[in-house]
Amino acid sequence: MKENLVFFLGGHDAEMEEIRNILAKHNFIFFDKNLSWGAKASDYKEEIEKLKENETAVLSKLNNSNN
């Protein structure tokens, strides 16, 4: 199951930095563009569209918006 999760990080702050460190420590796949508050899932549109059928996107501090 772990290998099917792909994390997308937003809202860069101390908490997000800790999440990033935990993901890296446990070898999770993640994307981090150091986005600011108000970041949207659409900021990762290209990466999300490239996910394989069996992969699940996990959005952290990202608004689910297409704008």
PDB file with one MODEL, atoms N, CA, C and O in Angstrom:
MODEL        1
ATOM      1  N   MET A   1       0.824  -1.192   0.000  1.00  0.00           N
ATOM      2  CA  MET A   1       0.000   0.000   0.000  1.00  0.00           C
ATOM      3  C   MET A   1       0.865   1.250   0.000  1.00  0.00           C
ATOM      4  O   MET A   1       0.557   2.208  -0.710  1.00  0.00           O
ATOM      5  N   LYS A   2       1.934   1.262   0.777  1.00  0.00           N
ATOM      6  CA  LYS A   2       2.811   2.422   0.863  1.00  0.00           C
ATOM      7  C   LYS A   2       3.293   2.849  -0.515  1.00  0.00           C
ATOM      8  O   LYS A   2       3.340   4.043  -0.814  1.00  0.00           O
ATOM      9  N   GLU A   3       3.647   1.896  -1.345  1.00  0.00           N
ATOM     10  CA  GLU A   3       4.174   2.219  -2.664  1.00  0.00           C
ATOM     11  C   GLU A   3       3.122   2.803  -3.599  1.00  0.00           C
ATOM     12  O   GLU A   3       3.466   3.309  -4.667  1.00  0.00           O
ATOM     13  N   ASN A   4       1.856   2.743  -3.222  1.00  0.00           N
ATOM     14  CA  ASN A   4       0.778   3.288  -4.040  1.00  0.00           C
ATOM     15  C   ASN A   4       0.427   4.725  -3.668  1.00  0.00           C
ATOM     16  O   ASN A   4      -0.373   5.360  -4.354  1.00  0.00           O
ATOM     17  N   LEU A   5       1.012   5.243  -2.597  1.00  0.00           N
ATOM     18  CA  LEU A   5       0.706   6.596  -2.146  1.00  0.00           C
ATOM     19  C   LEU A   5       1.748   7.570  -2.680  1.00  0.00           C
ATOM     20  O   LEU A   5       2.951   7.327  -2.590  1.00  0.00           O
ATOM     21  N   VAL A   6       1.265   8.676  -3.236  1.00  0.00           N
ATOM     22  CA  VAL A   6       2.149   9.737  -3.716  1.00  0.00           C
ATOM     23  C   VAL A   6       1.672  11.034  -3.065  1.00  0.00           C
ATOM     24  O   VAL A   6       0.523  11.439  -3.241  1.00  0.00           O
ATOM     25  N   PHE A   7       2.553  11.674  -2.322  1.00  0.00           N
ATOM     26  CA  PHE A   7       2.202  12.854  -1.544  1.00  0.00           C
ATOM     27  C   PHE A   7       2.550  14.137  -2.297  1.00  0.00           C
ATOM     28  O   PHE A   7       3.575  14.229  -2.973  1.00  0.00           O
ATOM     29  N   PHE A   8       1.660  15.129  -2.156  1.00  0.00           N
ATOM     30  CA  PHE A   8       1.842  16.435  -2.766  1.00  0.00           C
ATOM     31  C   PHE A   8       1.723  17.469  -1.649  1.00  0.00           C
ATOM     32  O   PHE A   8       0.689  17.564  -0.988  1.00  0.00           O
ATOM     33  N   LEU A   9       2.785  18.239  -1.444  1.00  0.00           N
ATOM     34  CA  LEU A   9       2.864  19.128  -0.299  1.00  0.00           C
ATOM     35  C   LEU A   9       2.612  20.583  -0.673  1.00  0.00           C
ATOM     36  O   LEU A   9       3.084  21.066  -1.703  1.00  0.00           O
ATOM     37  N   GLY A  10       1.865  21.269   0.177  1.00  0.00           N
ATOM     38  CA  GLY A  10       1.584  22.688  -0.030  1.00  0.00           C
ATOM     39  C   GLY A  10       1.710  23.436   1.273  1.00  0.00           C
ATOM     40  O   GLY A  10       2.105  22.859   2.286  1.00  0.00           O
ATOM     41  N   GLY A  11       1.379  24.720   1.262  1.00  0.00           N
ATOM     42  CA  GLY A  11       1.363  25.523   2.486  1.00  0.00           C
ATOM     43  C   GLY A  11       2.634  25.423   3.280  1.00  0.00           C
ATOM     44  O   GLY A  11       2.590  25.095   4.466  1.00  0.00           O
ATOM     45  N   HIS A  12       3.772  25.695   2.670  1.00  0.00           N
ATOM     46  CA  HIS A  12       5.072  25.496   3.294  1.00  0.00           C
ATOM     47  C   HIS A  12       5.225  26.297   4.592  1.00  0.00           C
ATOM     48  O   HIS A  12       5.117  27.523   4.606  1.00  0.00           O
ATOM     49  N   ASP A  13       5.477  25.572   5.667  1.00  0.00           N
ATOM     50  CA  ASP A  13       5.740  26.136   6.991  1.00  0.00           C
ATOM     51  C   ASP A  13       6.490  25.082   7.793  1.00  0.00           C
ATOM     52  O   ASP A  13       6.891  24.057   7.242  1.00  0.00           O
ATOM     53  N   ALA A  14       6.681  25.318   9.071  1.00  0.00           N
ATOM     54  CA  ALA A  14       7.437  24.374   9.909  1.00  0.00           C
ATOM     55  C   ALA A  14       6.760  23.005   9.960  1.00  0.00           C
ATOM     56  O   ALA A  14       7.431  21.974   9.929  1.00  0.00           O
ATOM     57  N   GLU A  15       5.446  23.002  10.037  1.00  0.00           N
ATOM     58  CA  GLU A  15       4.708  21.733  10.069  1.00  0.00           C
ATOM     59  C   GLU A  15       4.919  20.958   8.758  1.00  0.00           C
ATOM     60  O   GLU A  15       5.144  19.747   8.780  1.00  0.00           O
ATOM     61  N   MET A  16       4.845  21.655   7.629  1.00  0.00           N
ATOM     62  CA  MET A  16       5.039  20.990   6.342  1.00  0.00           C
ATOM     63  C   MET A  16       6.464  20.481   6.203  1.00  0.00           C
ATOM     64  O   MET A  16       6.688  19.421   5.619  1.00  0.00           O
ATOM     65  N   GLU A  17       7.421  21.219   6.727  1.00  0.00           N
ATOM     66  CA  GLU A  17       8.808  20.770   6.701  1.00  0.00           C
ATOM     67  C   GLU A  17       8.962  19.467   7.478  1.00  0.00           C
ATOM     68  O   GLU A  17       9.694  18.575   7.050  1.00  0.00           O
ATOM     69  N   GLU A  18       8.285  19.351   8.607  1.00  0.00           N
ATOM     70  CA  GLU A  18       8.341  18.111   9.390  1.00  0.00           C
ATOM     71  C   GLU A  18       7.676  16.954   8.635  1.00  0.00           C
ATOM     72  O   GLU A  18       8.182  15.832   8.643  1.00  0.00           O
ATOM     73  N   ILE A  19       6.557  17.228   7.992  1.00  0.00           N
ATOM     74  CA  ILE A  19       5.897  16.197   7.176  1.00  0.00           C
ATOM     75  C   ILE A  19       6.845  15.732   6.079  1.00  0.00           C
ATOM     76  O   ILE A  19       6.977  14.535   5.825  1.00  0.00           O
ATOM     77  N   ARG A  20       7.501  16.687   5.435  1.00  0.00           N
ATOM     78  CA  ARG A  20       8.460  16.358   4.372  1.00  0.00           C
ATOM     79  C   ARG A  20       9.575  15.470   4.923  1.00  0.00           C
ATOM     80  O   ARG A  20       9.948  14.481   4.292  1.00  0.00           O
ATOM     81  N   ASN A  21      10.109  15.817   6.097  1.00  0.00           N
ATOM     82  CA  ASN A  21      11.181  15.027   6.707  1.00  0.00           C
ATOM     83  C   ASN A  21      10.727  13.604   7.011  1.00  0.00           C
ATOM     84  O   ASN A  21      11.475  12.654   6.783  1.00  0.00           O
ATOM     85  N   ILE A  22       9.521  13.451   7.517  1.00  0.00           N
ATOM     86  CA  ILE A  22       8.990  12.116   7.825  1.00  0.00           C
ATOM     87  C   ILE A  22       8.818  11.303   6.549  1.00  0.00           C
ATOM     88  O   ILE A  22       9.179  10.127   6.508  1.00  0.00           O
ATOM     89  N   LEU A  23       8.271  11.923   5.512  1.00  0.00           N
ATOM     90  CA  LEU A  23       8.091  11.214   4.239  1.00  0.00           C
ATOM     91  C   LEU A  23       9.433  10.763   3.673  1.00  0.00           C
ATOM     92  O   LEU A  23       9.566   9.633   3.203  1.00  0.00           O
ATOM     93  N   ALA A  24      10.424  11.649   3.719  1.00  0.00           N
ATOM     94  CA  ALA A  24      11.752  11.301   3.210  1.00  0.00           C
ATOM     95  C   ALA A  24      12.382  10.181   4.037  1.00  0.00           C
ATOM     96  O   ALA A  24      12.980   9.257   3.487  1.00  0.00           O
ATOM     97  N   LYS A  25      12.246  10.267   5.342  1.00  0.00           N
ATOM     98  CA  LYS A  25      12.823   9.255   6.238  1.00  0.00           C
ATOM     99  C   LYS A  25      12.265   7.869   5.953  1.00  0.00           C
ATOM    100  O   LYS A  25      12.978   6.872   6.066  1.00  0.00           O
ATOM    101  N   HIS A  26      10.987   7.805   5.585  1.00  0.00           N
ATOM    102  CA  HIS A  26      10.331   6.521   5.349  1.00  0.00           C
ATOM    103  C   HIS A  26      10.208   6.176   3.861  1.00  0.00           C
ATOM    104  O   HIS A  26       9.465   5.274   3.474  1.00  0.00           O
ATOM    105  N   ASN A  27      10.951   6.913   3.046  1.00  0.00           N
ATOM    106  CA  ASN A  27      11.051   6.645   1.605  1.00  0.00           C
ATOM    107  C   ASN A  27       9.725   6.674   0.858  1.00  0.00           C
ATOM    108  O   ASN A  27       9.506   5.888  -0.063  1.00  0.00           O
ATOM    109  N   PHE A  28       8.845   7.581   1.258  1.00  0.00           N
ATOM    110  CA  PHE A  28       7.617   7.789   0.508  1.00  0.00           C
ATOM    111  C   PHE A  28       7.928   8.647  -0.718  1.00  0.00           C
ATOM    112  O   PHE A  28       8.864   9.446  -0.704  1.00  0.00           O
ATOM    113  N   ILE A  29       7.152   8.479  -1.754  1.00  0.00           N
ATOM    114  CA  ILE A  29       7.261   9.337  -2.925  1.00  0.00           C
ATOM    115  C   ILE A  29       6.492  10.614  -2.634  1.00  0.00           C
ATOM    116  O   ILE A  29       5.336  10.564  -2.214  1.00  0.00           O
ATOM    117  N   PHE A  30       7.137  11.770  -2.859  1.00  0.00           N
ATOM    118  CA  PHE A  30       6.440  13.030  -2.630  1.00  0.00           C
ATOM    119  C   PHE A  30       6.972  14.112  -3.557  1.00  0.00           C
ATOM    120  O   PHE A  30       8.090  14.037  -4.068  1.00  0.00           O
ATOM    121  N   PHE A  31       6.136  15.113  -3.753  1.00  0.00           N
ATOM    122  CA  PHE A  31       6.497  16.290  -4.528  1.00  0.00           C
ATOM    123  C   PHE A  31       6.353  17.494  -3.607  1.00  0.00           C
ATOM    124  O   PHE A  31       5.364  17.618  -2.885  1.00  0.00           O
ATOM    125  N   ASP A  32       7.341  18.377  -3.638  1.00  0.00           N
ATOM    126  CA  ASP A  32       7.319  19.572  -2.796  1.00  0.00           C
ATOM    127  C   ASP A  32       7.852  20.745  -3.606  1.00  0.00           C
ATOM    128  O   ASP A  32       9.045  20.825  -3.894  1.00  0.00           O
ATOM    129  N   LYS A  33       6.962  21.641  -3.963  1.00  0.00           N
ATOM    130  CA  LYS A  33       7.339  22.831  -4.724  1.00  0.00           C
ATOM    131  C   LYS A  33       7.512  24.055  -3.829  1.00  0.00           C
ATOM    132  O   LYS A  33       7.587  25.180  -4.324  1.00  0.00           O
ATOM    133  N   ASN A  34       7.575  23.841  -2.505  1.00  0.00           N
ATOM    134  CA  ASN A  34       7.705  24.943  -1.549  1.00  0.00           C
ATOM    135  C   ASN A  34       6.655  26.017  -1.796  1.00  0.00           C
ATOM    136  O   ASN A  34       6.971  27.206  -1.844  1.00  0.00           O
ATOM    137  N   LEU A  35       5.427  25.599  -1.949  1.00  0.00           N
ATOM    138  CA  LEU A  35       4.327  26.515  -2.227  1.00  0.00           C
ATOM    139  C   LEU A  35       3.929  27.286  -0.978  1.00  0.00           C
ATOM    140  O   LEU A  35       4.149  26.826   0.143  1.00  0.00           O
ATOM    141  N   SER A  36       3.346  28.456  -1.177  1.00  0.00           N
ATOM    142  CA  SER A  36       2.914  29.275  -0.052  1.00  0.00           C
ATOM    143  C   SER A  36       1.472  28.933   0.324  1.00  0.00           C
ATOM    144  O   SER A  36       0.838  28.084  -0.302  1.00  0.00           O
ATOM    145  N   TRP A  37       0.969  29.610   1.360  1.00  0.00           N
ATOM    146  CA  TRP A  37      -0.406  29.409   1.799  1.00  0.00           C
ATOM    147  C   TRP A  37      -1.350  29.700   0.638  1.00  0.00           C
ATOM    148  O   TRP A  37      -1.090  30.579  -0.183  1.00  0.00           O
ATOM    149  N   GLY A  38      -2.436  28.959   0.583  1.00  0.00           N
ATOM    150  CA  GLY A  38      -3.399  29.112  -0.496  1.00  0.00           C
ATOM    151  C   GLY A  38      -3.053  28.253  -1.698  1.00  0.00           C
ATOM    152  O   GLY A  38      -3.695  28.360  -2.743  1.00  0.00           O
ATOM    153  N   ALA A  39      -2.038  27.395  -1.560  1.00  0.00           N
ATOM    154  CA  ALA A  39      -1.639  26.524  -2.654  1.00  0.00           C
ATOM    155  C   ALA A  39      -2.809  25.618  -3.044  1.00  0.00           C
ATOM    156  O   ALA A  39      -3.648  25.267  -2.214  1.00  0.00           O
ATOM    157  N   LYS A  40      -2.841  25.255  -4.310  1.00  0.00           N
ATOM    158  CA  LYS A  40      -3.942  24.449  -4.840  1.00  0.00           C
ATOM    159  C   LYS A  40      -3.424  23.136  -5.412  1.00  0.00           C
ATOM    160  O   LYS A  40      -2.272  23.036  -5.834  1.00  0.00           O
ATOM    161  N   ALA A  41      -4.279  22.150  -5.418  1.00  0.00           N
ATOM    162  CA  ALA A  41      -3.931  20.873  -6.025  1.00  0.00           C
ATOM    163  C   ALA A  41      -3.533  21.079  -7.487  1.00  0.00           C
ATOM    164  O   ALA A  41      -2.681  20.363  -8.013  1.00  0.00           O
ATOM    165  N   SER A  42      -4.150  22.053  -8.131  1.00  0.00           N
ATOM    166  CA  SER A  42      -3.845  22.317  -9.543  1.00  0.00           C
ATOM    167  C   SER A  42      -2.401  22.779  -9.747  1.00  0.00           C
ATOM    168  O   SER A  42      -1.904  22.743 -10.873  1.00  0.00           O
ATOM    169  N   ASP A  43      -1.719  23.212  -8.685  1.00  0.00           N
ATOM    170  CA  ASP A  43      -0.302  23.557  -8.792  1.00  0.00           C
ATOM    171  C   ASP A  43       0.538  22.323  -9.138  1.00  0.00           C
ATOM    172  O   ASP A  43       1.665  22.445  -9.617  1.00  0.00           O
ATOM    173  N   TYR A  44      -0.015  21.153  -8.895  1.00  0.00           N
ATOM    174  CA  TYR A  44       0.643  19.886  -9.206  1.00  0.00           C
ATOM    175  C   TYR A  44      -0.088  19.140 -10.325  1.00  0.00           C
ATOM    176  O   TYR A  44       0.042  17.921 -10.443  1.00  0.00           O
ATOM    177  N   LYS A  45      -0.841  19.852 -11.132  1.00  0.00           N
ATOM    178  CA  LYS A  45      -1.680  19.227 -12.151  1.00  0.00           C
ATOM    179  C   LYS A  45      -0.900  18.247 -13.026  1.00  0.00           C
ATOM    180  O   LYS A  45      -1.338  17.113 -13.222  1.00  0.00           O
ATOM    181  N   GLU A  46       0.231  18.664 -13.546  1.00  0.00           N
ATOM    182  CA  GLU A  46       1.013  17.793 -14.439  1.00  0.00           C
ATOM    183  C   GLU A  46       1.458  16.522 -13.726  1.00  0.00           C
ATOM    184  O   GLU A  46       1.371  15.430 -14.288  1.00  0.00           O
ATOM    185  N   GLU A  47       1.932  16.658 -12.497  1.00  0.00           N
ATOM    186  CA  GLU A  47       2.420  15.496 -11.753  1.00  0.00           C
ATOM    187  C   GLU A  47       1.270  14.547 -11.417  1.00  0.00           C
ATOM    188  O   GLU A  47       1.421  13.329 -11.512  1.00  0.00           O
ATOM    189  N   ILE A  48       0.126  15.103 -11.027  1.00  0.00           N
ATOM    190  CA  ILE A  48      -1.029  14.272 -10.677  1.00  0.00           C
ATOM    191  C   ILE A  48      -1.545  13.527 -11.902  1.00  0.00           C
ATOM    192  O   ILE A  48      -1.921  12.358 -11.808  1.00  0.00           O
ATOM    193  N   GLU A  49      -1.565  14.192 -13.038  1.00  0.00           N
ATOM    194  CA  GLU A  49      -2.030  13.550 -14.272  1.00  0.00           C
ATOM    195  C   GLU A  49      -1.139  12.385 -14.699  1.00  0.00           C
ATOM    196  O   GLU A  49      -1.588  11.500 -15.427  1.00  0.00           O
ATOM    197  N   LYS A  50       0.107  12.378 -14.256  1.00  0.00           N
ATOM    198  CA  LYS A  50       1.051  11.309 -14.620  1.00  0.00           C
ATOM    199  C   LYS A  50       1.005  10.103 -13.676  1.00  0.00           C
ATOM    200  O   LYS A  50       1.717   9.122 -13.887  1.00  0.00           O
ATOM    201  N   LEU A  51       0.165  10.177 -12.635  1.00  0.00           N
ATOM    202  CA  LEU A  51       0.067   9.048 -11.710  1.00  0.00           C
ATOM    203  C   LEU A  51      -0.436   7.815 -12.439  1.00  0.00           C
ATOM    204  O   LEU A  51      -1.255   7.896 -13.356  1.00  0.00           O
ATOM    205  N   LYS A  52       0.070   6.685 -12.012  1.00  0.00           N
ATOM    206  CA  LYS A  52      -0.387   5.410 -12.563  1.00  0.00           C
ATOM    207  C   LYS A  52      -1.759   5.078 -11.988  1.00  0.00           C
ATOM    208  O   LYS A  52      -2.164   5.627 -10.964  1.00  0.00           O
ATOM    209  N   GLU A  53      -2.455   4.188 -12.648  1.00  0.00           N
ATOM    210  CA  GLU A  53      -3.822   3.820 -12.247  1.00  0.00           C
ATOM    211  C   GLU A  53      -3.891   3.323 -10.807  1.00  0.00           C
ATOM    212  O   GLU A  53      -4.890   3.542 -10.122  1.00  0.00           O
ATOM    213  N   ASN A  54      -2.845   2.663 -10.351  1.00  0.00           N
ATOM    214  CA  ASN A  54      -2.858   2.092  -9.001  1.00  0.00           C
ATOM    215  C   ASN A  54      -2.292   3.038  -7.939  1.00  0.00           C
ATOM    216  O   ASN A  54      -2.191   2.654  -6.774  1.00  0.00           O
ATOM    217  N   GLU A  55      -1.924   4.256  -8.315  1.00  0.00           N
ATOM    218  CA  GLU A  55      -1.372   5.210  -7.361  1.00  0.00           C
ATOM    219  C   GLU A  55      -2.458   6.167  -6.859  1.00  0.00           C
ATOM    220  O   GLU A  55      -3.381   6.531  -7.587  1.00  0.00           O
ATOM    221  N   THR A  56      -2.314   6.555  -5.604  1.00  0.00           N
ATOM    222  CA  THR A  56      -3.275   7.456  -4.973  1.00  0.00           C
ATOM    223  C   THR A  56      -2.573   8.737  -4.563  1.00  0.00           C
ATOM    224  O   THR A  56      -1.555   8.704  -3.871  1.00  0.00           O
ATOM    225  N   ALA A  57      -3.122   9.868  -4.994  1.00  0.00           N
ATOM    226  CA  ALA A  57      -2.578  11.166  -4.609  1.00  0.00           C
ATOM    227  C   ALA A  57      -3.039  11.500  -3.191  1.00  0.00           C
ATOM    228  O   ALA A  57      -4.217  11.362  -2.860  1.00  0.00           O
ATOM    229  N   VAL A  58      -2.097  11.939  -2.362  1.00  0.00           N
ATOM    230  CA  VAL A  58      -2.395  12.390  -1.007  1.00  0.00           C
ATOM    231  C   VAL A  58      -2.019  13.871  -0.959  1.00  0.00           C
ATOM    232  O   VAL A  58      -0.844  14.226  -1.054  1.00  0.00           O
ATOM    233  N   LEU A  59      -3.029  14.728  -0.811  1.00  0.00           N
ATOM    234  CA  LEU A  59      -2.818  16.173  -0.828  1.00  0.00           C
ATOM    235  C   LEU A  59      -2.710  16.698   0.597  1.00  0.00           C
ATOM    236  O   LEU A  59      -3.590  16.448   1.422  1.00  0.00           O
ATOM    237  N   SER A  60      -1.646  17.418   0.887  1.00  0.00           N
ATOM    238  CA  SER A  60      -1.444  17.967   2.218  1.00  0.00           C
ATOM    239  C   SER A  60      -1.384  19.489   2.130  1.00  0.00           C
ATOM    240  O   SER A  60      -0.494  20.055   1.495  1.00  0.00           O
ATOM    241  N   LYS A  61      -2.361  20.147   2.787  1.00  0.00           N
ATOM    242  CA  LYS A  61      -2.484  21.599   2.774  1.00  0.00           C
ATOM    243  C   LYS A  61      -2.600  22.150   1.357  1.00  0.00           C
ATOM    244  O   LYS A  61      -1.997  23.169   1.022  1.00  0.00           O
ATOM    245  N   LEU A  62      -3.373  21.472   0.545  1.00  0.00           N
ATOM    246  CA  LEU A  62      -3.649  21.927  -0.819  1.00  0.00           C
ATOM    247  C   LEU A  62      -5.145  22.036  -0.999  1.00  0.00           C
ATOM    248  O   LEU A  62      -5.873  21.083  -0.723  1.00  0.00           O
ATOM    249  N   ASN A  63      -5.614  23.181  -1.458  1.00  0.00           N
ATOM    250  CA  ASN A  63      -7.018  23.329  -1.777  1.00  0.00           C
ATOM    251  C   ASN A  63      -7.344  22.524  -3.024  1.00  0.00           C
ATOM    252  O   ASN A  63      -6.567  22.507  -3.979  1.00  0.00           O
ATOM    253  N   ASN A  64      -8.474  21.870  -3.017  1.00  0.00           N
ATOM    254  CA  ASN A  64      -8.879  21.068  -4.162  1.00  0.00           C
ATOM    255  C   ASN A  64      -9.636  21.979  -5.136  1.00  0.00           C
ATOM    256  O   ASN A  64     -10.864  22.063  -5.112  1.00  0.00           O
ATOM    257  N   SER A  65      -8.875  22.646  -5.978  1.00  0.00           N
ATOM    258  CA  SER A  65      -9.434  23.599  -6.915  1.00  0.00           C
ATOM    259  C   SER A  65      -8.782  23.426  -8.274  1.00  0.00           C
ATOM    260  O   SER A  65      -7.597  23.105  -8.359  1.00  0.00           O
ATOM    261  N   ASN A  66      -9.529  23.632  -9.313  1.00  0.00           N
ATOM    262  CA  ASN A  66      -8.994  23.523 -10.673  1.00  0.00           C
ATOM    263  C   ASN A  66      -8.508  24.854 -11.204  1.00  0.00           C
ATOM    264  O   ASN A  66      -8.070  24.929 -12.352  1.00  0.00           O
ATOM    265  N   ASN A  67      -8.570  25.882 -10.425  1.00  0.00           N
ATOM    266  CA  ASN A  67      -8.166  27.219 -10.878  1.00  0.00           C
ATOM    267  C   ASN A  67      -6.695  27.469 -10.610  1.00  0.00           C
ATOM    268  O   ASN A  67      -6.184  28.543 -10.927  1.00  0.00           O
TER     269      ASN A  67
ENDMDL
END
